[in-house]
């Protein structure tokens, strides 16, 4: 009996791999961290958290390892997990590299992307603009990350795609905080429009420059957030 129908279902999304308990726990924890329900530096009590998530400590520890790879969780010298709290200097370094990666991806996508792929990127930017005032913060952020990932994937450069995935994972919370600066959102959407305009024209130089400038704005937003947090912190 032919298994061709199984291949068809997989290609069309009819058969999806079952998510593990660790992956589901990681999704929940990632959302808690992004939304600030678990703040930077907070110790993570494994037993209590496992009970709250309805899983045993084994999948929870696997979830924590996944988030450690993403840079959202770190371990103390005694191997106790806590929410990562990278310095502004560390974030700036990572974002600088990410900006170079996305600039290269945009430049390459101008040459390699299909018209359909560019149209999808334009649609993502339009959905963000249309939902700017109505989308929940996490939904807006997910669209933002889809927008950037789509540009990188359109480069068809596998080493670049994988390297970007690794760096971007370590910057999820920083990019999430940046995307929530409502007073800067018009600027973000304007930059997205500049990126998509250059990409549709397949202007490699302009696309590269627009993406670099866009990531520079992320650094500025994070620096501003850190400055505000320091000003609002209570004195000892």
C-alpha positions in Angstrom: 0.0 0.0 0.0 1.4 3.4 -1.0 2.1 6.0 1.7 1.9 8.9 -0.7 -1.3 10.1 1.1 0.7 10.5 4.3 3.3 12.6 2.5 0.5 14.8 1.1 -1.0 15.3 4.5 2.3 16.3 6.0 3.0 18.8 3.2 -0.5 20.3 3.6 -0.3 20.5 7.4 -2.8 17.7 8.0 -0.2 15.8 10.1 1.7 17.8 12.7 4.3 16.5 15.1 3.0 16.3 18.6 4.5 19.0 20.9 6.3 17.6 23.9 5.5 18.6 27.5 8.9 20.4 27.6 8.1 22.5 24.5 4.7 23.4 25.9 6.2 24.4 29.3 8.8 26.4 27.5 6.1 28.3 25.6 4.3 29.2 28.8 7.5 30.3 30.6 8.6 32.3 27.6 5.3 34.2 27.6 5.6 34.8 31.4 9.1 36.2 30.9 8.1 38.4 27.9 5.1 39.8 29.6 7.1 40.5 32.8 5.2 38.1 35.0 8.7 36.7 35.7 11.0 39.7 35.9 14.7 39.7 35.2 16.8 38.2 38.0 13.9 36.3 39.5 14.7 32.9 40.9 12.7 30.1 39.4 11.4 27.6 42.0 11.3 24.4 40.0 8.9 22.4 42.2 6.3 25.2 42.6 6.5 26.0 38.9 6.2 22.4 37.8 3.1 22.1 39.9 1.6 25.3 38.5 2.2 24.2 34.9 0.9 20.7 35.7 4.1 18.9 34.6 6.7 16.9 36.4 10.1 18.4 37.1 11.8 16.4 34.2 10.0 18.2 31.4 10.2 21.5 33.3 14.0 21.1 33.5 14.1 20.4 29.7 12.0 23.5 29.2 14.5 25.6 31.2 17.4 24.2 29.1 15.6 25.3 26.0 15.1 28.8 27.4 18.7 28.9 28.6 19.8 28.4 24.9 17.5 31.3 24.0 19.2 33.4 26.7 16.0 33.9 28.7 17.1 31.7 31.6 20.5 31.5 33.3 21.9 29.4 36.1 23.8 30.5 39.2 27.1 28.9 40.3 25.0 26.4 42.3 22.9 25.6 39.2 19.8 27.3 40.4 17.7 28.8 37.5 16.7 32.4 37.3 15.4 34.8 34.7 18.3 36.2 32.7 19.1 39.9 33.3 21.7 40.8 30.6 23.4 44.2 30.8 22.7 47.0 28.4 26.2 46.5 27.0 25.5 42.8 26.3 22.2 43.6 24.7 23.8 46.3 22.5 26.5 43.9 21.3 23.9 41.2 20.4 21.6 43.7 18.6 24.6 45.1 16.7 25.3 41.6 15.3 21.6 41.0 14.7 21.4 44.2 12.7 24.3 43.1 10.5 22.7 39.7 9.9 19.3 41.2 9.0 21.0 43.8 6.8 22.8 41.0 4.9 19.6 39.0 4.7 17.6 41.9 3.3 20.3 42.6 0.7 20.4 38.9 -0.3 16.6 38.7 -0.4 16.5 41.4 -3.0 18.2 39.0 -5.3 16.8 35.7 -4.1 13.2 36.3 -2.9 10.2 35.3 -5.1 7.4 37.8 -5.8 5.2 35.7 -3.6 7.6 35.9 -0.7 7.9 39.6 -1.0 4.1 39.9 -1.1 3.9 37.9 2.1 6.4 40.3 3.8 4.4 43.3 2.7 1.2 41.7 4.0 2.8 41.1 7.4 3.8 44.8 7.6 0.3 45.8 6.6 -1.3 43.6 9.3 0.9 45.3 11.9 0.0 48.7 10.7 -3.7 47.9 10.7 -3.6 46.3 14.1 -1.4 48.8 15.8 -4.1 50.1 18.0 -6.1 46.9 18.5 -3.7 43.9 18.7 -2.6 42.6 22.1 1.1 43.3 22.8 2.2 39.7 22.4 0.2 39.3 19.1 1.8 42.5 17.7 5.2 41.3 18.7 4.7 37.9 17.1 3.8 39.6 13.8 6.9 41.7 14.1 9.1 38.7 14.6 7.3 36.9 11.6 8.1 40.0 9.5 11.8 39.9 10.3 12.0 36.1 10.0 10.3 36.2 6.6 12.9 38.6 5.3 15.8 36.4 6.6 14.3 33.2 5.2 13.8 34.8 1.8 17.6 35.1 1.6 17.8 31.3 1.1 21.1 31.4 3.0 20.9 28.5 5.5 23.9 29.5 7.6 22.6 33.0 7.8 19.1 31.8 8.7 20.4 29.5 11.5 22.7 32.2 12.9 20.0 34.7 12.9 17.6 32.3 14.7 20.2 31.8 17.5 20.9 35.5 18.0 17.3 36.5 17.7 16.2 33.9 20.3 18.5 35.6 22.9 17.0 39.0 22.2 13.3 38.1 22.4 12.6 40.0 25.6 14.6 43.0 24.6 12.8 43.2 21.2 9.5 42.6 22.9 10.1 45.5 25.2 11.2 47.7 22.3 8.1 46.8 20.3 5.9 47.9 23.2 7.0 51.5 23.2 3.7 52.9 22.0 5.1 56.4 21.5 7.7 55.0 19.1 5.3 52.6 17.3 4.6 55.0 14.4 8.4 55.2 13.8 8.6 51.4 13.8 5.8 51.1 11.3 7.3 53.9 9.1 10.6 51.9 9.1 8.8 48.8 8.1 7.2 50.6 5.2 10.7 51.8 4.2 12.0 48.3 4.3 9.2 46.8 2.3 9.3 49.6 -0.3 13.1 49.0 -0.8 12.5 45.2 -1.0 9.7 45.5 -3.6 12.0 47.6 -5.7 14.8 45.0 -5.1 17.0 47.9 -4.1 19.7 45.9 -2.1 21.5 49.0 -0.9 18.4 50.7 0.4 17.1 47.5 2.0 20.3 46.9 3.8 20.4 50.4 5.1 16.8 50.4 6.2 17.2 47.2 8.2 20.4 48.4 9.9 18.7 51.7 10.9 15.7 49.7 12.2 17.8 47.6 14.5 19.6 50.8 15.7 16.2 52.0 16.9 15.9 48.9 19.0 19.1 49.7 20.7 17.9 53.2 21.4 14.6 52.0 22.7 16.3 49.5 25.1 18.7 52.2 26.4 15.7 54.5 27.0 13.8 51.8 28.9 16.8 51.0 31.1 17.3 54.7 31.8 13.7 55.0 32.9 13.9 51.9 35.0 17.0 53.3 36.8 15.2 56.6 37.4 12.1 54.9 38.9 14.0 52.4 41.0 13.6 53.2 44.8 16.6 54.4 46.6 18.1 52.3 49.4 
